[in-house]
Amino acid sequence: MTVTHELAKLPPLDHLVERYRGLSESGWEQAFAAAMMRQASGLLECAALIRVKEDAGVDLEGLKERYREFFHLVRRFSTGDVVAELAAFWPDHPQLITLLGRLPKPDQLRAASGDSFDVIEMDREGGFSKYKRTAVRMTPEQRRRVFGGGFIRNEQEQRDLLTARRTRDLRRRPPEKVGGYLLDYDDPSATIGNRRVPLSVLDEIVRALKRFGYKQGG
């Protein structure tokens, strides 16, 4: 009997809704926690079932084709690459399990237990801010920055990544017009008339004008 056929025997959603109507708040929370536990338990049971077949040398290509991403995720549990505690993140965060599963096991356990990690952000001016976030509370981009590469990046490593990305983004920008002048990140000067004037020279000119009482917009 196929898994698909068995899934067809699940009760209709409306029947389940009626079953849970009228629950107290604590009753609802208990039922929800139990349902989530069944999800995590089912994930680990699938992992155990896959290991049985693979230990027996059975070709699971057909199963892999039918279930694709789910199969690969479950298989990582079955091989022991991913600690069982991360199953608690299923089914809401399967991509997070995949990312955390590349970390050393002690770090996987830290994330699964709800530890907070340093998250560095950069503003438009290139300034940095630091936050504490659990793995679940991070955005997908933050998770890739903190956990990508198979290790937990520290503050400086995240700063370096953000700085490198900002540099790449700036270099991709076309020359920008400021007033009547053309500014280019790759060539830090301005075109005034037919001449290229280094920005350091312009900075000196601005400071000199201020000493003579010049005010912007005046």
VOPAGU-2260 file (C-alpha; in pm, 1 decimal, decimal comma):
REM VOPAGU-2260
SITE   aa  ch    i         X         Y         Z
SITE  MET   A    0       0,0       0,0       0,0
SITE  THR   A    1     149,3     335,6    -102,1
SITE  VAL   A    2     209,7     629,0     131,0
SITE  THR   A    3     -13,9     844,6     -89,0
SITE  HIS   A    4    -301,6     599,0     -42,0
SITE  GLU   A    5    -252,9     604,2     334,6
SITE  LEU   A    6    -250,4     984,6     340,9
SITE  ALA   A    7    -585,2     981,5     159,9
SITE  LYS   A    8    -732,1     821,7     474,8
SITE  LEU   A    9    -662,9    1129,5     684,4
SITE  PRO   A   10    -982,5    1289,0     820,0
SITE  PRO   A   11   -1113,5    1597,0     635,6
SITE  LEU   A   12    -989,6    1926,5     776,5
SITE  ASP   A   13   -1344,5    2033,5     867,7
SITE  HIS   A   14   -1379,8    1723,8    1087,6
SITE  LEU   A   15   -1058,6    1813,8    1269,5
SITE  VAL   A   16   -1174,8    2173,6    1314,0
SITE  GLU   A   17   -1496,2    2056,1    1478,0
SITE  ARG   A   18   -1300,1    1821,4    1702,9
SITE  TYR   A   19   -1101,4    2109,7    1847,9
SITE  ARG   A   20   -1377,1    2369,3    1878,9
SITE  GLY   A   21   -1457,4    2466,6    2234,0
SITE  LEU   A   22   -1116,9    2378,8    2377,0
SITE  SER   A   23    -994,3    2591,3    2664,9
SITE  GLU   A   24    -683,4    2797,6    2607,9
SITE  SER   A   25    -467,1    2546,3    2792,3
SITE  GLY   A   26    -636,6    2260,2    2607,6
SITE  TRP   A   27    -565,9    2425,1    2272,6
SITE  GLU   A   28    -200,4    2479,4    2364,0
SITE  GLN   A   29    -162,5    2116,2    2472,0
SITE  ALA   A   30    -325,5    1990,2    2151,1
SITE  PHE   A   31    -105,3    2213,5    1938,6
SITE  ALA   A   32     212,0    2106,5    2120,1
SITE  ALA   A   33     111,7    1742,1    2076,9
SITE  ALA   A   34      54,0    1791,5    1704,0
SITE  MET   A   35     396,1    1953,9    1665,7
SITE  MET   A   36     554,1    1669,1    1859,2
SITE  ARG   A   37     391,5    1419,5    1622,9
SITE  GLN   A   38     543,6    1609,9    1330,1
SITE  ALA   A   39     891,8    1590,1    1482,1
SITE  SER   A   40     840,2    1227,5    1584,1
SITE  GLY   A   41     722,0    1137,1    1234,3
SITE  LEU   A   42    1029,8    1300,7    1085,5
SITE  LEU   A   43    1259,5    1090,3    1303,0
SITE  GLU   A   44    1060,8     773,6    1231,1
SITE  CYS   A   45    1103,1     835,3     858,3
SITE  ALA   A   46    1475,2     877,4     922,0
SITE  ALA   A   47    1487,7     543,0    1101,7
SITE  LEU   A   48    1293,9     371,4     822,5
SITE  ILE   A   49    1532,5     508,1     560,1
SITE  ARG   A   50    1833,9     388,9     757,5
SITE  VAL   A   51    1689,7      35,0     773,7
SITE  LYS   A   52    1658,5      20,4     396,3
SITE  GLU   A   53    1998,6     175,5     329,5
SITE  ASP   A   54    2167,4     -56,9     579,0
SITE  ALA   A   55    2015,1    -344,7     383,4
SITE  GLY   A   56    2154,2    -204,7      57,7
SITE  VAL   A   57    1811,7    -123,3     -89,0
SITE  ASP   A   58    1805,3     130,3    -374,9
SITE  LEU   A   59    1582,6     420,9    -265,6
SITE  GLU   A   60    1593,7     619,7    -590,2
SITE  GLY   A   61    1220,4     579,6    -639,1
SITE  LEU   A   62    1147,5     712,9    -290,8
SITE  LYS   A   63    1394,1     995,0    -342,4
SITE  GLU   A   64    1220,8    1091,7    -667,5
SITE  ARG   A   65     875,3    1097,3    -506,9
SITE  TYR   A   66     965,7    1300,5    -199,8
SITE  ARG   A   67    1266,8    1500,9    -320,4
SITE  GLU   A   68    1359,7    1773,0     -66,2
SITE  PHE   A   69    1184,8    1595,2     219,2
SITE  PHE   A   70    1382,5    1278,9     145,4
SITE  HIS   A   71    1717,1    1459,2     154,3
SITE  LEU   A   72    1625,5    1630,9     481,6
SITE  VAL   A   73    1514,0    1306,5     645,2
SITE  ARG   A   74    1820,4    1122,2     520,5
SITE  ARG   A   75    2047,8    1364,4     705,1
SITE  PHE   A   76    1873,0    1268,8    1028,2
SITE  SER   A   77    1905,4     900,6     940,3
SITE  THR   A   78    2283,6     925,9     893,4
SITE  GLY   A   79    2331,1    1113,5    1220,8
SITE  ASP   A   80    2461,3    1427,2    1046,8
SITE  VAL   A   81    2177,2    1625,5    1204,7
SITE  VAL   A   82    2097,7    1598,7    1576,8
SITE  ALA   A   83    1747,8    1478,3    1661,5
SITE  GLU   A   84    1673,8    1796,2    1860,0
SITE  LEU   A   85    1654,5    1997,3    1537,2
SITE  ALA   A   86    1345,8    1796,7    1438,8
SITE  ALA   A   87    1152,3    2035,2    1664,9
SITE  PHE   A   88    1190,3    2299,2    1391,8
SITE  TRP   A   89     991,2    2083,9    1150,1
SITE  PRO   A   90     761,3    2159,4     962,8
SITE  ASP   A   91     786,6    2541,4     984,2
SITE  HIS   A   92    1160,2    2572,8     924,0
SITE  PRO   A   93    1287,8    2291,6     699,7
SITE  GLN   A   94    1540,5    2522,6     530,5
SITE  LEU   A   95    1672,3    2622,0     873,3
SITE  ILE   A   96    1724,0    2254,9     963,1
SITE  THR   A   97    1922,1    2209,3     642,3
SITE  LEU   A   98    2140,4    2512,4     721,1
SITE  LEU   A   99    2197,0    2424,0    1087,1
SITE  GLY   A  100    2263,5    2062,9     991,6
SITE  ARG   A  101    2593,8    2171,6     835,8
SITE  LEU   A  102    2722,0    2297,2    1171,7
SITE  PRO   A  103    2922,9    2088,5    1420,1
SITE  LYS   A  104    2687,0    1896,5    1647,7
SITE  PRO   A  105    2754,3    2108,6    1960,8
SITE  ASP   A  106    2647,0    2416,8    1763,9
SITE  GLN   A  107    2338,1    2235,5    1633,1
SITE  LEU   A  108    2242,0    2162,6    1994,1
SITE  ARG   A  109    2296,3    2529,1    2090,3
SITE  ALA   A  110    2059,2    2641,4    1815,2
SITE  ALA   A  111    1802,9    2371,7    1898,3
SITE  SER   A  112    1802,1    2472,8    2265,3
SITE  GLY   A  113    1711,7    2833,2    2177,9
SITE  ASP   A  114    2048,4    3000,2    2239,5
SITE  SER   A  115    2088,9    3351,7    2101,8
SITE  PHE   A  116    2364,5    3445,5    1857,2
SITE  ASP   A  117    2524,6    3775,6    1756,7
SITE  VAL   A  118    2371,2    3922,3    1441,0
SITE  ILE   A  119    2545,7    4217,2    1275,8
SITE  GLU   A  120    2361,0    4457,3    1045,6
SITE  MET   A  121    2491,9    4742,0     831,0
SITE  ASP   A  122    2300,5    5061,7     757,4
SITE  ARG   A  123    2310,9    5259,1     432,2
SITE  GLU   A  124    2602,5    5471,3     552,9
SITE  GLY   A  125    2812,8    5166,8     637,4
SITE  GLY   A  126    2757,5    5177,9    1013,7
SITE  PHE   A  127    2715,1    4856,8    1212,7
SITE  SER   A  128    2460,4    4745,1    1472,0
SITE  LYS   A  129    2464,6    4428,0    1682,2
SITE  TYR   A  130    2163,8    4225,4    1797,4
SITE  LYS   A  131    2101,6    3899,7    1979,5
SITE  ARG   A  132    1871,3    3658,4    1794,1
SITE  THR   A  133    1773,0    3295,2    1820,5
SITE  ALA   A  134    1795,8    3093,8    1499,0
SITE  VAL   A  135    1416,8    3094,5    1458,4
SITE  ARG   A  136    1389,2    3473,2    1500,0
SITE  MET   A  137    1653,5    3551,7    1237,0
SITE  THR   A  138    1557,7    3643,1     882,9
SITE  PRO   A  139    1667,5    3398,8     609,4
SITE  GLU   A  140    1943,0    3642,6     506,6
SITE  GLN   A  141    2067,5    3671,3     865,5
SITE  ARG   A  142    2070,2    3292,9     902,4
SITE  ARG   A  143    2283,9    3252,8     592,1
SITE  ARG   A  144    2524,2    3516,7     720,4
SITE  VAL   A  145    2551,0    3374,8    1073,6
SITE  PHE   A  146    2541,3    3001,1     999,8
SITE  GLY   A  147    2655,0    2978,4     638,0
SITE  GLY   A  148    2976,4    2800,8     554,3
SITE  GLY   A  149    2928,8    2524,0     810,2
SITE  PHE   A  150    3028,1    2732,2    1115,1
SITE  ILE   A  151    2895,8    3017,3    1327,7
SITE  ARG   A  152    3041,9    3346,6    1210,4
SITE  ASN   A  153    3156,8    3584,7    1481,0
SITE  GLU   A  154    3104,4    3961,3    1482,1
SITE  GLN   A  155    3414,2    4047,4    1279,2
SITE  GLU   A  156    3347,7    3779,2    1018,1
SITE  GLN   A  157    2995,8    3914,8     967,7
SITE  ARG   A  158    3130,0    4270,4     942,2
SITE  ASP   A  159    3374,6    4155,5     675,0
SITE  LEU   A  160    3094,9    3989,6     476,5
SITE  LEU   A  161    2872,8    4295,3     494,2
SITE  THR   A  162    3159,2    4528,1     400,8
SITE  ALA   A  163    3252,7    4311,7     102,7
SITE  ARG   A  164    2891,5    4302,8     -13,5
SITE  ARG   A  165    2856,5    4680,8      19,5
SITE  THR   A  166    3177,5    4728,3    -181,0
SITE  ARG   A  167    3046,7    4499,6    -457,2
SITE  ASP   A  168    2713,2    4682,1    -463,5
SITE  LEU   A  169    2882,0    5022,6    -485,7
SITE  ARG   A  170    3107,3    4907,8    -768,9
SITE  ARG   A  171    2805,1    4790,8    -966,0
SITE  ARG   A  172    2644,6    5133,0    -950,0
SITE  PRO   A  173    2678,4    5359,6   -1252,9
SITE  PRO   A  174    2851,2    5694,5   -1197,9
SITE  GLU   A  175    2623,3    5921,3    -997,1
SITE  LYS   A  176    2550,7    6287,6   -1065,1
SITE  VAL   A  177    2574,8    6518,1    -766,3
SITE  GLY   A  178    2477,6    6869,6    -861,9
SITE  GLY   A  179    2638,4    6916,4   -1201,9
SITE  TYR   A  180    2927,1    6679,6   -1130,1
SITE  LEU   A  181    2975,5    6312,3   -1211,4
SITE  LEU   A  182    3098,1    6092,1    -923,5
SITE  ASP   A  183    3232,4    5742,0    -980,6
SITE  TYR   A  184    3309,8    5496,6    -697,4
SITE  ASP   A  185    3585,7    5327,0    -894,8
SITE  ASP   A  186    3747,3    5659,0    -983,0
SITE  PRO   A  187    3708,2    5882,1    -674,0
SITE  SER   A  188    3702,4    6213,0    -853,5
SITE  ALA   A  189    3452,4    6451,3   -1008,0
SITE  THR   A  190    3432,7    6570,0   -1365,3
SITE  ILE   A  191    3430,2    6949,4   -1370,6
SITE  GLY   A  192    3427,6    7082,8   -1722,3
SITE  ASN   A  193    3672,9    6857,6   -1904,5
SITE  ARG   A  194    3892,3    6790,9   -1603,7
SITE  ARG   A  195    3894,0    6513,5   -1342,4
SITE  VAL   A  196    3934,0    6666,7    -998,3
SITE  PRO   A  197    4022,1    6426,2    -713,0
SITE  LEU   A  198    3766,9    6424,8    -432,7
SITE  SER   A  199    4047,2    6497,6    -184,2
SITE  VAL   A  200    4105,1    6827,0    -366,7
SITE  LEU   A  201    3735,1    6906,2    -361,2
SITE  ASP   A  202    3730,3    6835,6      10,5
SITE  GLU   A  203    4010,1    7086,9      62,6
SITE  ILE   A  204    3818,6    7343,3    -143,8
SITE  VAL   A  205    3503,2    7293,6      65,5
SITE  ARG   A  206    3698,5    7334,9     391,2
SITE  ALA   A  207    3860,6    7651,9     258,2
SITE  LEU   A  208    3524,1    7796,6     156,1
SITE  LYS   A  209    3385,9    7726,8     504,0
SITE  ARG   A  210    3676,9    7917,1     659,0
SITE  PHE   A  211    3572,5    8216,9     449,2
SITE  GLY   A  212    3216,9    8191,3     579,3
SITE  TYR   A  213    3061,2    7996,5     291,0
SITE  LYS   A  214    2740,8    7817,8     390,0
SITE  GLN   A  215    2577,0    7542,5     185,4
SITE  GLY   A  216    2278,1    7680,3      -0,2
SITE  GLY   A  217    2387,3    8036,3      80,8
